Amino acid sequence: MGMEKSRIHIRFGSVVLLLGLTLNCFGAEQRGSTFKETRKMRFTQSEFAIGMWVEPPLDERADARYQELADANFTLVIGGFYANTPDKIREQIRLCEKYGLRLLCFAPGIAPNDLPDSPCIWGYGLRDEPSAKDFPELRKQVDAIRRARPGKLSYINLFPNYASLNTLGTATYEEYVSRFLEEVDVDVLSMDHYPLFKPDADGRDIYCENLDVMRRLSLQKGIPFWNFFNIMPFGPHTDPTEDQVRWQIFTSLAYGAKGVMYFCYYTPRGDEFPKGGAIIAYDGTRTRHWYQARRLNEQLRNLGPTLMNLTSEAVFRIGPNDDPETVLKGCPITQIIHQSVDPPLDYLVGVFGHKDGRRAVLLNNYRFAYTAWPTIEFDVPLEQVVEVDPWTGKEVPVRDDSPDMDGLQISLDAGGGRLFLLPAR
């Protein structure tokens, strides 16, 4: 793409926990530690993460603001923007506890043993977008927190694949992510990537390339991955439509993401954001994005329990010039046919294994400007297939959206996806 990363990325700023004075007390694991004891020290994700950055201000309206955040079906708060003093951090913890929100707490300058703790705290933010040269120091911090707060996450967010190699400090993006996993040894892999949605600059494919790296390397490591996506105008980025937001989310799901993060929730001030336009405006009022996020997040919360039981096995890309039957060899969906009046085929298909032995497949409409209405075939009889209803979370029989037509018709919203479960092979 040749696209430079926006200079704004102030998320977490240069916030780093200053652990240097206490690291010697929390060194590498003792030689006698068993594997079981080691696992207890690591974070295990228990539910799908629906997060955001730039949390609400902690002012006289904070209680109502956090209620509003929960009402929009968010589940995870990433702190550090307004919760930037001990008193404000305590207030943020209280509000997350009250409204059932998980928290990644930023507490710079606090020694590991003195970090705040609460059942709502999933972990502690360490750094945003490190270079490879930062990895050794970050590993020390991760080890220190793992010792002092076993079971909590040390959260570090990585650059996207359009960052310059000089910025990454490696020869390739894949080397950057691979070295990060090996040298820092985190429990969740996370990155931000904001695709362009312009007629003359379409960033969707490079977004998928980034997701593919995250998918493959997180599977090798045996940990989940999350990613930030865009919901506001800034720099070269247009203000996303609801369909474009939906596309970013369901594409991430097709690649196996176990968490999606909105950039941004509360509109930050600064030269990069002259339009404003995040989920909540400068003055604290809801933008249309709040209502969009609430609708999309409701589906994520309902799909989440099933998504957490799935392990990605493959992703198939069917483009307009592809023969779907050829591309889909080995996929639970064996054929996708479109009507002549509809746009040409354009889909992602994520294939998963379920913990209970079943298979799962997520069919994603790759177009964000048009709905899709394909005829599809599975590799088992239709009566053996169920769908996870995004509005209830229940497993329901697959609905034929055009019963008067031959075959099974599946309607897909622009950028949307549908999740099906099939018996084991």
N, C-alpha and C positions, 0 to 999 in steps of 0.2 A: 504493500500500500504506500510505503514511503511516508506514512503519517506519523508525525511526532506526537509523543504523549503530551497532553495539556499540562502546562506548568502549574495549574491550580492544585493538583492533588494534595490538598492540605489535610486530607483525612488522616487523623492521628498526628498531623504535622510531623515534627521530628521527635515526638514523644517517645522516650525510651525509659524504662524503669532503671533507676540508677542503683544497681545491685552490687557494684564493685566491692564495697567495703564488707559485704557479707558472703561473697561467693565461696570463700575458703571453708565456711562452715557447712556448705551444702554442695560438696563435690560430687564426683562420680559415685555410682551405686557401690555399696560395699560388696566385696567379692563373694560373700556368703549369701547374698540375696538370691532367692529363688525366682523362677520365672513368674510364679503366681504373685509373689510380693511385688515384683516389678510392674506387672499389669495393674495392680491396685494403685500405683502411682500415676497411671496414665489416664487421660480423659477418654471417656466413652460416650459418644453422642446418643442421647436417649430419644430424641424427637426431631422431626424436620425443623430446620431453622428458617424463619422468615424475619430477616433483620433489616437494619437501616443504619446509615450514619447521619450525623448531626441530630442528636436527640433534642427534645424540647428544652427551652430555658427553665431553670429552676427558680422561678420567681413566685409571686403571689398566686399565679394561675397554674402552678405546676401540677397540682392534683388533677385538675380538669384536663390539662394537656396530656398527662399519662393515661387517663381514662380514654381520651380520644385516640391515643395510640393503640391501646388494647382494642377499642371498638373497630379499628381498621384491620383487625385480625393479624397484627404483628405479634411475634412471639419472642423476639430477641432484640435487646437494646445494646448498641455498641456505644459506650460512653467516651468521655474525654474531651468533648467540645465545650459543653456547659458545666458538666460535673468535673470541675478542675481544682477544687479545694477539698480538704477533708470533710468539712461540713456539708458541702454540696454532694460529695460522694455518698455520705451517710443518708442524705435525703433521697438521692437517686435509688439507693438500695431499698429504702422504705417504700418508695412508690412502686418499684418493680415487685416487691413482695406483695403489696396490696393488690396489684392488678394482674398477678400471675405471669409476669414477664421474666424471661431469662436475661441475664446481664453479663456482658464482657466489660469488666471494670478497668478503667485506666487510673492508676495511682502512682504517678511518677515520684521517685525519690523515696518510696516506702520499701523498707527491707522485706524480704520474703516472709519472715515469721510475723511481721506486723501488717501484712496485707489484710484488708477487710475480708470477712468471710460471711457467707449466708447461703442457705439452700438455693436462693435465686441466682447466685453467681456461678456461671458456667466456667469462668476463667478470667484471665487478666491480659489486657492488651499490651504488647511489647513494642511493636514497630510496624510502620507502614512502608512498603516498597523498599526493602533493603537491597544493597548491592552484594555480590558474592563476597566482597572483602569484609562484610559485616557478619558473615555466618559464624565464625569462631566465637565472637563475643556473644552473639545471640544464643549459641548452644550453652554457654555458661549460665545465661539467665534462665533458659528453659530448664536446665538441670536443677538450678537453685529453687525455682518455684515448684518443680515436681517434688522436691524433697520437703519443702515447707508446707505446701498445699496439695497433698496427693489427691489425684482424681480431678484436679482442675486443669483447664486448658490454658496453655500459653499461646496467645493468638498473635500471629504475624501474617500480614497480607502482602502478597507479591505483586510485582509489576506485571503488566500484560505483555503479550508477545510482540506488540508494536513499539515497545521501548527500545532504545538504541542498544546495541551490544556493548558500547562503551559504558552506558549506564548500568547494564546488567553485570558487567565484569566477567563475562564468559564469551565463548566463541559462538554459542547458539542459545536460543531460548530453552530448548530441551535440556541442555547441560545446566543452565541456571536453575531450573526446577528440580532436576535430578540431584544436583549437588546440595541444594537446600534441604531436600528430604534426607539425604545421607548425613550431611554435616550438622544440621540443626535438630533433626529427629523429632519433628512436631507430630501432633495427634490429629490435626485437621489441616488440609491443604487449601489455601484460599488465594484468590487473585481478583483484580478488577479489570474489566474490559468493557469499553463503551463503543459499540459499533456505530458507524455512520449510517444514516438512512436518507441518502440524497440521490436524486436521479443520476447525478454524475459521479457519485462516490458511495458505493454500496459496500459496507463493511461486514456483511453477514458471514461470508465465507471465512474470513480471517478470525472472526469470533468463534466459529465452529472449530477452526484449527487450534485455537487456544484451549477450548473445552476438551478437545481430543487429547492434548498433552496432559491436562489435568486428570482426565479419566484414566488414561493408561498408567500414569505414574502413581496416582493414588491407589489404584488396584494393586500395583506391584508392592506398595508399602503396606497395604491392608488398612487404609484409613479413608474417611470420607473427604470429599472436596466441596467447597462453597465458592460462589463467585458474586461479585458486585456487578450490577448492570445499571443503565442510565434511565432516569425518569424526569430529567429537567434539561433545559437548554443551557449550554455553556460552551465557551470557546467555539470550535467549529461544529458543535453538535446542535442539531435542530431539536425542538421540543417534541419528544416522542408522543405519538398517538397511543391510545389504549391498545390498539392492535399491535403496535411495535413493542410495547411493554410486554404484552402477552407472548409475542414471538420470542423475546429474550428469555422469558421465564421457561416456556415449554421446551425451547431448544436446550436449555441447561438441563432440564429434567430428562430429555431424551439421551443426553450424555451421562446421566447418572448422578447429577448434583444432589447433595443432601442438605443444601442450604442455598438460599438466594437472598441477596442484600441490595436494597435500593439506595441509589445515590441521586438525590439526597432526600431525607425526610423533612427537616426544618431548613428553610432557605438560608444558607450562609451569606453574609455580606462580603463584598470584595469586588475588585475590578473584573474578575472573571464571570461574575453573575449579575450583570447590569439588568437583565430581564427578570431576575428572580425565578419564580416558577417551579419550585420544588413541590413536595406534597403539601406542605404548609407554607404560606407566604410570609414575607418579612413581618407583617403586622399580626401574625398569628391566626389568620383566617385560612380556611380550607380552600385549596385550589381544586380544580376538577380531578387532579391526580389522586386526591384523598379518596374520592368515591371509586375511582378506577382501582386503586390499590386494595380497597376494602373488598371489592368484588373478586379480584384475582386471588387475594390472600385467603378468602373463604374457601375457594377451590383447593388451594394449596394445603390448608389445614385439614380438609377432608381427605385429600389424597395422601397426605403425609404419613399416616400410620402404615399404609401399604408400601409407599416409596421407601420407608426405612427398612422394610423387609426384603428389598430387592438388591441384587448385585449385578452391575452392568456386565454384559457378555459381548455385545457387538452393537455397532451403529451402522445403519445402511442409509445411503444418500441416493435418492432417485430424482434425477434432474429431468428437464423437459425433453432431452434428446436420448434418454436412456430407455432400454427395454426392461421394464420392471421385473419381468419373470426371470431374466438373466441376473440382474443385480440382486434380487431377493433370494437367491439360492441359499438354503440353510436358515432362512428366516421363518418364524411362525406365520407371518403374512406372506403368502406365496404369489399373490397377484394383486395389482392395483390397476384399475381401468378407469378412464375418464370419458365423460360424454363429449361429443364434438362441440357443444355449445360452451363448455367450461374451459378455463385456461389449461394449458398443458400440465402434465404431472410435475409436481414440485414438492417433495416430501422428505422428512427424516423419519427413520424408524429405529427406535431404541429397543434392544432386546435384553432381557434380564432373566436371572434365575431367582426364584422366590425361596425363602428359607424353608417353606414347607414342601419343597420339591417341585412345585408347579413352575410354569414359565410365564413370563409377562412380556407384553409388547406395548410400546407407546408410539402411536402414530401421530406425527406432528406435521401440520400444514406449514410448509416453508415460506409460503407467501403471506405477507402482512397486509396486503392491499385487497385481497380477494378471499372469500370463503372457498372451501373445497367440498366436493360432493362425490367422492370416488366410490366405485364398486370394488369391494375387496374380497379376497378369499383367504381363509386360514388353512393350516395343514391338518386340521381336525374338523369334524362336523360342527356346525354352528351351535348345536345344543350343548356342546361341551365347553363353550366359551362364555365367560362372564365379563362384564365391564365394571370398573370401579366408578360409581356415580360421584362426580365431583361436587355435587350439592348435598350429598348425604354421607359419603364415604362407604356406603354399602355396596356389596357385590350384587349386581342385578343382571338379568338376561340382556343380551345385546339387542338393541332396538334397530330394526330396519327402518331407516328414515324415509324411504320411498317404497313401500310395500307393493305398489302397483307396477314397479319396474322389475326386470329380471335381476337376480343376484341380490347381494347384501349392499345396501347404500348406506354410507357413513357420512354424516355432515360434520364439517369441521369449521369452527370460527376462524377468521383471519389470524394467523399466527398461533392458533390453538392446538391442543392435543387431546387424545383420548387414550385411556389406559385399559388394556384387556388382559385377562388372566386365562391361561390354557393349561390343560393337564400336562404332566411330565411326558417326555418322549416315550 
